[in-house]
């Protein structure tokens, strides 16, 4: 799968913490971001999960 670059704006302290965590864990930033997204998506309640899946389906169908 081809990776598409994107950027987000965060405070420099958040960026530093992200880079430090990536380094300490020995994984690249894209893998760390994937793990964070997976962890948070697993913590959604039923209503949030339904909305999350609906959005993913909507965006998938738009491609």
C-alpha positions in Angstrom: 0.0 0.0 0.0 1.3 3.4 -0.9 1.7 5.8 2.0 0.3 9.3 1.5 2.1 12.0 3.5 0.1 14.4 5.6 0.8 16.9 8.3 -0.8 18.0 11.5 -0.1 21.0 13.6 0.7 20.3 17.3 2.6 22.1 20.0 6.3 21.5 19.9 6.2 19.6 23.2 3.7 17.1 21.7 6.0 16.7 18.7 9.0 16.2 21.0 7.1 13.6 23.0 6.0 11.8 19.9 9.6 11.6 18.5 10.9 10.5 21.9 8.3 7.8 22.2 9.0 6.6 18.7 12.8 6.4 19.4 12.4 4.7 22.8 10.1 2.1 21.3 12.3 1.6 18.3 9.5 2.1 15.8 9.0 4.7 13.1 6.5 7.5 13.4 3.9 6.0 11.0 3.9 2.7 13.0 3.5 4.6 16.3 0.6 6.7 14.8 -1.1 3.5 13.6 -0.8 2.0 17.1 -2.2 5.1 18.7 -5.2 5.2 16.3 -5.8 1.4 16.8 -5.7 1.8 20.6 -8.0 4.8 20.7 -10.5 3.2 18.3 -10.7 0.1 20.5 -11.7 2.4 23.4 -14.8 3.9 21.7 -18.2 3.3 23.2 -21.0 1.8 21.1 -22.3 5.1 19.8 -18.9 6.4 18.9 -18.0 3.1 17.3 -21.0 3.2 15.0 -20.2 6.8 14.0 -16.6 5.8 13.4 -17.4 2.9 11.2 -20.0 4.9 9.3 -17.4 7.6 8.5 -14.8 5.0 7.4 -17.4 3.4 5.1 -18.4 6.8 3.7 -14.7 7.8 3.0 -14.0 4.3 1.6 -16.9 4.6 -0.9 -15.8 8.1 -1.9 -12.5 6.9 -3.2 
